[in-house]
Each structure stands twice: as C-alpha cells, then as structure tokens.
Amino acid sequence: MEYDANKTVLLTRENNAELAAVLRGRGADVLEIPLISRELGYSGELASDIFETLGSYDWITFSSAHGVKGFFAALFEHVDDIRAIGLARLACVGESTAAELRVFHLAPSVIPGVSNAAAMADSMAEFETLENLKILCVRGNLSQGDLERKLESEYGAIVDSFEVYKTSARIVGKEEGALFRKYGAAALVFSSPSAVDSFAKNAPSLILSAKAIRPKIVTIGPSTSEAVKKLNMKVAASANSPRVEDVADAVMKVLGKK
C-alpha cells in the first residue's frame, strides 16, 4: 500500500491493534513505531513479604493495566486462590485499567473522573476515611510516588508500594523510522511521558526531512501533555481518557474528520 502521510497516524505505544482498527475504520492509515517496552517483573523478597499479609490491606490501587497484569502474575506465582486479596477495596486510575481488572472478575470500588494519581487519592477519600487504613500501591518503575505521598500526607494512610513492571525506552532503528523520516505523518499519538522522552532520545532515527509533513501531536493525559510542552512541541489535542474511542476522537479532531 502506498504511504500517504496526509492520512497517516503514527502510534508510539505497544499493542495498538484495537486503536489501529478504529482509526482505519474511520479512514486513517496507521504507522506503528513503539517507543517504549514494558516487562513484567518484581522483587521476590518484597513479593513474599506482601503476599504473606495481603489480606491485611484495606485498599489495593492500580495505576495502569500493566500494573494489574504484573500484580496478578506475581500473585499466582505465590498463591493459587484469588481470595488471598481478602476484602480489600480496589482502585483503578482509569477505565482501561479497570477493564484489565475485570478480566479477573473483580470490580473496582473507585475509578476517578480524571485519570491521574491525585484524582484517584481524592476519590478514595470520598469513598471512605483513609486515616490509618493500610494501602498497597501497585506501580511500575517510573512512578514518581505522587499517589503514595498524597495518601500519606493528606489522608493519613499507611502505604506500601509494589513495583511489578519495568518501562524502558526502545531503540528505533533507521529502517524502522525510514517512512516517517521521509514523509512524516498527519498525526502522532503519545500515550505517556516515557514515550515522549523516548521520542527525543530516538531523534536520529525519527528526525523529519525538509519536505516531510509535520504531524499534529495528540496526547493521552495531562502528564503526557506536559512532557510534550517541555520539549517545546505543541499539543494539538488531548484525549479525555485512554479509552480507544476517546483517543480516536482526538485524532479525528486534529485530522479534521469525525
């Protein structure tokens, strides 16, 4: 198929099948260049300590779908019964994270209206008083600890953290980025600050030629938008949530289509 930069959307995360299908259904072409990779993994010693007393936690929080996957992968390596989580309430940062939790036939008590750590902490506090409650925050290696700090400092909770996956920048090869360098794209989607950072690190493989079309940038979440702005790039649109339909709507908006 001939490459048409005027209708091409560059997707920069892993596992884009669902979003790509929706975009193609709306008339766009899709180019995929993953900028980050995620690998599940955890400290065995820490996991043993956590799972020995897992039933004592009042809340377990999940900040991403990968966190859900990593947590239950670790859990089932230590126990064979999901009831080991006890009566803990579950909080998810957004709908895509909640969807991954429902794979295990578990429903979150809290999903904040805005998908970030501060909103999740506030939503949990609205659900019940958190003072002296024991909370386990499941996260990845790039977490800044904002959720833990807010839960402790503002709401008096007792917080533990459990890192269950690692995010790292991918190295984009010259061949992989060739079409984008030569022709550009109509839109570029960043799903996380780490993807933005990786884009900058991969500049030699992604820098556009003089005649290439400069893509309009679409972001998912305010933290991603801030990362884009720090590189002196302009955000054309930001998706209301990580949901595929919301991301596709934002992309179609910058392409001037419905």
C-alpha positions as CSV (number, residue, x, y, z in Angstrom):
1,M,0.0,0.0,0.0
2,E,1.3,3.4,-0.9
3,Y,2.3,5.6,2.0
4,D,0.1,8.7,2.3
5,A,1.4,11.0,5.0
6,N,-1.7,13.2,4.8
7,K,-3.8,10.5,6.3
8,T,-1.3,8.5,8.4
9,V,-1.4,8.4,12.2
10,L,1.8,7.4,14.0
11,L,1.2,5.3,17.1
12,T,4.0,5.1,19.5
13,R,2.9,2.6,22.2
14,E,2.9,-1.2,22.2
15,N,-0.1,-3.3,21.3
16,N,-2.1,-0.9,19.1
17,A,-4.4,-3.4,17.5
18,E,-7.7,-2.1,18.8
19,L,-6.9,1.6,18.3
20,A,-5.4,0.9,14.9
21,A,-8.6,-0.9,13.8
22,V,-10.8,2.0,14.9
23,L,-8.7,4.6,13.1
24,R,-8.6,2.6,9.9
25,G,-12.4,2.2,10.2
26,R,-12.6,6.0,10.2
27,G,-10.5,6.3,7.1
28,A,-7.0,6.9,8.5
29,D,-3.8,4.9,7.8
30,V,-1.7,3.7,10.7
31,L,2.1,3.5,11.1
32,E,3.3,1.9,14.3
33,I,6.7,2.7,15.9
34,P,6.7,1.6,19.6
35,L,8.9,3.9,21.6
36,I,8.8,2.1,24.9
37,S,8.8,-1.5,26.1
38,R,7.3,-2.9,29.3
39,E,8.5,-6.1,31.0
40,L,6.7,-7.7,33.9
41,G,8.9,-8.4,37.0
42,Y,9.2,-7.9,40.7
43,S,11.4,-8.4,43.7
44,G,10.8,-11.9,45.0
45,E,11.7,-10.9,48.6
46,L,9.3,-8.0,48.6
47,A,6.6,-10.1,47.0
48,S,6.9,-12.7,49.7
49,D,6.5,-10.1,52.4
50,I,3.5,-8.5,50.7
51,F,1.7,-11.7,49.9
52,E,2.2,-13.1,53.4
53,T,0.0,-10.3,54.8
54,L,-2.0,-9.5,51.7
55,G,-5.3,-9.9,53.4
56,S,-4.5,-7.1,55.8
57,Y,-4.7,-4.4,53.2
58,D,-7.8,-2.2,53.2
59,W,-7.1,-1.0,49.6
60,I,-5.1,-2.1,46.6
61,T,-4.5,0.6,43.9
62,F,-3.6,0.1,40.3
63,S,-2.1,2.9,38.2
64,S,-2.1,1.1,34.9
65,A,-3.3,-2.0,33.1
66,H,0.3,-3.3,33.1
67,G,0.2,-2.9,36.9
68,V,-2.9,-5.2,37.0
69,K,-1.2,-7.8,34.8
70,G,2.0,-7.7,36.8
71,F,0.3,-7.9,40.2
72,F,-1.7,-10.9,39.3
73,A,1.2,-12.7,37.6
74,A,3.1,-12.3,40.8
75,L,0.2,-13.2,43.0
76,F,-0.5,-16.5,41.2
77,E,3.2,-17.5,41.5
78,H,2.7,-17.3,45.2
79,V,-0.8,-18.5,45.8
80,D,-3.5,-20.4,43.9
81,D,-6.6,-18.7,45.1
82,I,-7.6,-15.1,44.2
83,R,-9.4,-14.8,47.5
84,A,-5.9,-14.2,49.0
85,I,-6.6,-10.5,48.4
86,G,-9.1,-10.6,51.2
87,L,-11.7,-7.8,51.5
88,A,-9.5,-5.1,50.1
89,R,-11.2,-2.4,48.1
90,L,-9.7,-1.9,44.7
91,A,-9.0,1.5,42.9
92,C,-8.1,1.9,39.3
93,V,-6.7,5.1,37.8
94,G,-8.9,4.8,34.7
95,E,-11.3,2.8,32.6
96,S,-8.6,0.9,30.7
97,T,-7.0,-0.2,34.0
98,A,-10.4,-1.2,35.3
99,A,-11.1,-3.3,32.2
100,E,-7.9,-5.3,32.8
101,L,-9.0,-5.8,36.4
102,R,-12.4,-7.1,35.3
103,V,-10.5,-9.9,33.4
104,F,-10.1,-11.4,36.8
105,H,-13.8,-10.9,37.6
106,L,-13.0,-8.2,40.1
107,A,-14.7,-4.8,40.1
108,P,-13.0,-1.6,41.3
109,S,-14.7,0.4,44.1
110,V,-13.1,3.6,42.7
111,I,-12.4,4.9,39.2
112,P,-11.7,8.7,39.3
113,G,-13.2,11.0,36.7
114,V,-9.7,12.2,35.8
115,S,-7.1,9.6,35.2
116,N,-4.2,10.7,37.5
117,A,-2.8,9.8,40.9
118,A,-4.2,12.9,42.7
119,A,-7.8,12.3,41.5
120,M,-7.6,8.6,42.5
121,A,-6.4,9.5,46.0
122,D,-9.2,12.1,46.3
123,S,-11.8,9.6,45.0
124,M,-10.7,7.0,47.5
125,A,-11.0,9.6,50.3
126,E,-14.5,10.4,49.2
127,F,-15.4,6.7,49.3
128,E,-14.3,6.4,52.9
129,T,-12.0,7.9,55.5
130,L,-8.5,6.7,54.8
131,E,-6.8,7.6,58.0
132,N,-4.8,4.7,59.4
133,L,-6.0,2.4,56.6
134,K,-3.4,0.1,55.1
135,I,-3.0,0.6,51.3
136,L,-0.9,-1.2,48.7
137,C,0.0,0.8,45.7
138,V,0.9,-1.3,42.7
139,R,3.1,0.5,40.2
140,G,5.9,0.5,37.6
141,N,9.5,1.6,37.9
142,L,8.9,5.1,36.5
143,S,6.2,6.0,39.1
144,Q,7.1,9.3,40.8
145,G,5.3,8.2,44.0
146,D,2.7,11.0,43.8
147,L,-0.1,8.7,44.9
148,E,1.7,7.3,47.9
149,R,2.8,10.8,49.1
150,K,-0.8,12.2,48.8
151,L,-2.3,9.2,50.6
152,E,0.1,9.5,53.4
153,S,0.5,13.3,53.8
154,E,-3.1,14.4,53.1
155,Y,-5.2,11.4,54.2
156,G,-3.1,9.7,56.9
157,A,-3.0,6.3,55.3
158,I,-0.3,3.7,55.9
159,V,1.1,3.0,52.4
160,D,3.3,0.2,50.9
161,S,4.4,0.2,47.2
162,F,4.9,-2.9,45.0
163,E,6.7,-2.5,41.7
164,V,5.6,-5.1,39.2
165,Y,6.8,-4.0,35.8
166,K,9.6,-2.0,34.2
167,T,9.2,0.5,31.4
168,S,12.2,1.3,29.2
169,A,12.9,3.3,26.0
170,R,13.2,1.3,22.8
171,I,15.9,2.0,20.3
172,V,14.3,2.7,16.9
173,G,16.4,1.5,14.0
174,K,17.0,3.6,10.9
175,E,14.9,1.3,8.7
176,E,12.0,1.3,11.2
177,G,11.8,5.0,11.1
178,A,12.5,5.5,7.4
179,L,9.0,6.2,6.1
180,F,8.3,8.6,8.9
181,R,11.6,10.5,8.4
182,K,11.0,10.8,4.7
183,Y,7.3,11.6,4.5
184,G,6.1,12.5,8.0
185,A,2.5,11.9,9.2
186,A,-0.7,13.8,9.8
187,A,-0.9,13.0,13.5
188,L,1.3,11.4,16.2
189,V,-0.1,9.9,19.4
190,F,1.9,9.9,22.6
191,S,0.4,7.8,25.4
192,S,2.8,8.5,28.2
193,P,5.6,10.9,29.3
194,S,8.1,8.0,28.8
195,A,7.1,7.7,25.2
196,V,7.8,11.4,24.7
197,D,11.2,11.0,26.4
198,S,12.0,8.1,24.1
199,F,10.9,10.1,21.0
200,A,13.6,12.7,22.0
201,K,16.2,10.0,22.6
202,N,15.5,8.4,19.2
203,A,15.8,11.7,17.3
204,P,18.5,10.5,14.9
205,S,16.1,7.8,13.6
206,L,12.9,10.0,13.6
207,I,14.0,13.5,12.6
208,L,11.9,14.6,9.6
209,S,13.3,15.6,6.2
210,A,12.7,19.1,5.0
211,K,9.7,18.0,2.8
212,A,8.1,15.7,5.3
213,I,4.7,16.6,6.8
214,R,5.0,17.7,10.5
215,P,2.4,15.7,12.5
216,K,0.0,17.2,14.9
217,I,0.5,15.8,18.3
218,V,-2.2,14.0,20.2
219,T,-1.6,13.1,23.9
220,I,-3.3,10.9,26.4
221,G,-3.4,12.6,29.9
222,P,-2.1,15.8,31.3
223,S,1.3,14.5,32.3
224,T,1.9,13.4,28.7
225,S,0.9,16.9,27.5
226,E,3.3,18.5,30.0
227,A,6.2,16.2,28.7
228,V,5.5,17.3,25.2
229,K,5.5,21.0,26.1
230,K,8.8,20.6,27.9
231,L,10.3,19.7,24.5
232,N,8.9,22.9,23.1
233,M,6.4,21.0,21.0
234,K,2.7,21.9,20.6
235,V,-0.2,19.7,21.7
236,A,-2.9,19.8,19.1
237,A,-5.4,17.7,21.1
238,S,-5.5,15.6,24.2
239,A,-7.8,12.6,24.7
240,N,-10.3,12.7,27.5
241,S,-9.2,9.2,28.6
242,P,-7.1,6.3,27.4
243,R,-10.3,4.6,26.0
244,V,-9.8,3.7,22.4
245,E,-12.9,5.7,21.3
246,D,-11.7,8.8,23.1
247,V,-8.2,8.6,21.6
248,A,-9.6,8.1,18.2
249,D,-12.0,11.0,18.6
250,A,-9.0,13.3,19.5
251,V,-7.1,12.1,16.5
252,M,-10.0,12.6,14.1
253,K,-10.4,16.1,15.5
254,V,-6.9,17.1,14.5
255,L,-7.3,15.5,11.1
256,G,-10.5,17.5,10.6
257,K,-12.7,14.4,10.4
258,K,-15.4,12.8,12.6
